[in-house]
Amino acid sequence: MSKNSNIKKVVLEKAKCIGCATCVVLCPEVFSFNDSETIAVVNDKAVETTDCEKVRSAVQACPSEALLIKE
């Protein structure tokens, strides 16, 4: 895995998350699923060590546009 210097943080807008778990499937190193709230969860500590393109792909694939990248 490459160091991820471009992305500092991924923000999840909880109100927009529809719980599809696409981000979790595409990038499980950064995203997980909270079963009790039926929404995704972002592991900010993993963002910096996960491949940049993998994180971007997961964010771009979000059908409800609930994920934002802070650079």
Secondary structure, DSSP 4 states (H G I P E B T S, - for coil): -----S--EEEE-TTT-----HHHHH-TTTEEEETTTTEEEE-HHHHTTS-HHHHHHHHHH-TT--EEEE-
